Amino acid sequence: MATMDDDEGPQLVNIATLGETPLPSSLDSAALILRVPEDVNPAHAKLLDWITLCAKEQCALITASMSENGEDLPPNGVDGFVSFNMAADQALRSDFPDLQIVAANLTSRDLAMQAGEGGADALFFGDLRATSAAEMVKSVNDELAEWWVEMMEVPCIVPVTSAAEDPDYAPEFIAVPLG
């Protein structure tokens, strides 16, 4: 994911769920976080079509395993993955130095700082495993995200209900579910 000047406003990140979100014909976002449910077969859910679309649109593809039993390694052809436990995934930074790592579901300053120090390329504030977009947006700790934006250099991603929203604290990225 590219970064931008503060005066440009936040860049758009889309969120989709493999096997549930219809594949769009185009994307106008800097990145796509593709949630991969534990019970979905990537081949049957057309993961290759998402990879192809993101490559064509020059949009970073970040996979997020929804498995509660640990992280799945990202498949070939993606640009990065979401870590729900940066302490456990820190070794992956050295194993996969070219992949972007987005730390997610951070609930405190301490966890956010540990994720940043652990090598996360961006932090996702909110519950990426929420069952609905409304729950994901409701889960954002705006105070924590605002503090992060003001104090830290690692970019953050904040889920919002529409691309027209721009939180007052100016996160680098806003995330809007496709569909």
Secondary structure, 3 states (H helix, E strand, C coil): CCCCCHHHCCEEEEEEECCCCCCCCCCCCCEEEEEECCCCCCCCCCHHHHHHHHHHCCCEEEEEECCCCCCCCCCCCCCEEEECCHHHHHHHHHHCCCCEEEEECCCCHHHHHHHHHCCCCEEECCCCCCCCHHHHHHCCCHHHHHHHHHHCCCCEEEECCCCCCCCCCCCCEEEEECC
